[in-house]
Amino acid sequence: MQYVIWQGRIWSINHSQDEGGWGRPYDHGLNNPHTITGGHYDHVHVTYRS
C-alpha cells in the first residue's frame, strides 16, 4: 500500500509525519478536496503499488 485517503485525511507509511496517527489533512488532488467526493468523505481511496 502506498497511501490511504479518507474523511479528508491522507495517510502514508512512507511519511514520517503520519507515524502513530491518522495522517494529515488532504488538501490537494485532481478533484476539489473540500467537496464530499473530492475529500473522500463518501468513499475510501487506497493506492497500492506492488
C-alpha positions in Angstrom: 0.0 0.0 0.0 1.3 3.5 -0.9 -1.4 5.7 0.8 -5.0 5.9 2.0 -7.3 8.9 1.7 -10.5 9.0 3.8 -12.6 11.6 5.7 -10.4 14.5 4.4 -7.2 12.9 5.7 -4.3 11.2 3.9 -2.0 8.6 5.5 1.1 7.1 4.1 3.5 4.6 5.6 6.3 6.5 3.9 5.6 9.9 5.5 7.2 10.4 8.9 4.5 12.9 9.9 1.9 10.1 9.7 3.6 7.7 12.1 1.4 6.9 15.1 -1.6 8.9 13.9 -4.2 9.3 11.2 -2.3 11.4 8.7 -2.5 14.9 7.5 -5.3 17.0 6.1 -5.9 16.1 2.4 -5.9 19.5 0.6 -4.8 18.7 -2.9 -5.7 16.4 -5.8 -7.5 16.3 -9.1 -10.9 17.0 -7.5 -11.8 19.7 -5.1 -10.8 18.3 -1.7 -13.4 20.4 0.1 -16.3 18.5 -1.5 -17.7 15.3 -0.3 -16.3 13.2 -3.1 -13.1 15.2 -3.7 -12.2 15.0 0.0 -13.0 11.2 0.1 -15.7 11.5 2.7 -18.1 9.2 0.8 -15.5 6.5 -0.1 -12.1 5.3 0.8 -9.2 5.8 -1.7 -6.4 3.3 -1.5 -3.4 3.4 -3.7 -1.5 0.1 -3.9 1.9 -0.4 -5.6 3.2 -3.9 -6.0 
